[in-house]
Amino acid sequence: MKKSNIFAFIEFSKLAEGLRVSADRGKLKEQLKSQAAYFNIIEPKYFSDDLVEEWENILGSTRKLGAKINEEGRVVSNAVTNTIEQMSDVECKVLVDRVNALYDKLKKEFE
């Protein structure tokens, strides 16, 4: 079984830590939007076989609404940001909990 890539661990650490701090302040949606790039740069191929499906599921839930397009056909918000913007506070909390749970599993691979 292949182990997750160190890149995934380092970048995912930044994502999870940023979300844990904002969870304490009650500003999850804003922090999720500010961390949205991580959902685009941390590719599933960087995860171990045990964790790849879980990350793919998280990614799917952050892109389900697609990009926001204006009247002229231009993208004004990417799929991740648009989806997070439409999430309720409860959905944001669930997403953060899923990210944190995956981070805990990822961290164990490097202990």
JOSULJO-V676958 format. One line per field, one symbol per residue. ss: DSSP state (H for helix, E for strand, L for the rest). psi: psi as a letter, one per 30 degrees, with the letter a starting at -180 (. if undefined). burial: # if it has 16 or more other ideal C-beta (glycine too) atoms within 10 Angstrom, else .. A space follows every 10 residues. Layout:
BEGIN
ss: ???
psi: ???
burial: ???
END
This chain:
BEGIN
ss: LLLLLHHHHH HHHHHHHHHH HHHHHLLHHH HHHHLHHHHH HLLHHHLLHH HHHHHHHHHH HHHLLLLEEL LLLLEEELHH HHHHHHLLHH HHHHHHHHHH HHHHHHHHHL L
psi: kkllkeeeee eeeeeeeeee efeffgheee eeefgeeeff fjkeffllef feeeeeeeee ffgffllkka fggkkfklee eeeeefklee eeeeeeeeee eeeeeeeefg .
burial: ...#...##. ##..##.##. .##....##. ###.##.##. .#...###.. ##.##..##. ###.#..#.. ......#### ####..#... ##..##..#. .##..#.... .
END
